[in-house]
Amino acid sequence: MSIKEWEVVIKGVGAVAAIGTVLYGLLVYLDQRGNQITNRRLEIDQKVLENQALVRKSKMIFLKKQFELYIEAVSVVSRLANTNHYENRKDDLQRYWQLYWGDLGMVEDPKVEQAMIAVGKILMTEDKSPLADKMSRLKNASLDLSHCVSKSLEASWGVQFPTRRCKYE
């Protein structure tokens, strides 16, 4: 081969090496950039998970209190509905009205509120109907309250219970 041919080959090899170097640098850059984007996405996902955990934690205080008051309200109304004469009935009536006018107002949803109103109307009724009729209405209202509490808890906790429909939905 002549010197001119060698010069062409050397220049060609040099050009290929230069193009190869540029391509390699570009691939390295794109790989690093992809890693940076992936790492940033992971950081964002981690922040989202941390924020969700904080929201759940802050809601837990409310949800726990709601659950406790709901269970107490259902228990008090159930006792009132199932026995007309017992030693602590007066205390249960007092506690019902405390829940009605105070504690439950912080946590109840409209369905539970309507069910509590229905119970209160029956308790305030001084009708002349037989006691058995009033107790029967109170039992039905107590069951309605239980169903509405269950539906409220479903919505609050994001779970599903095998209960009947709340009549105030």
Secondary structure, DSSP 8 states (H G I E B T S, - for coil): --HHHHHHHHHHHHHHHHHHHHHHHHHHHHHHHHHHHHHHHHHHHHHHHHHHHHHHHHHHHHHHHHHHHHHHHHHHHHHHHH-SS-TTHHHHHHHHHHHHHTGGGGT--HHHHHHHHHHHHHHH---SS-HHHHHHHHHHHHHHHHHHHHHHHHHHHT---S----TT-
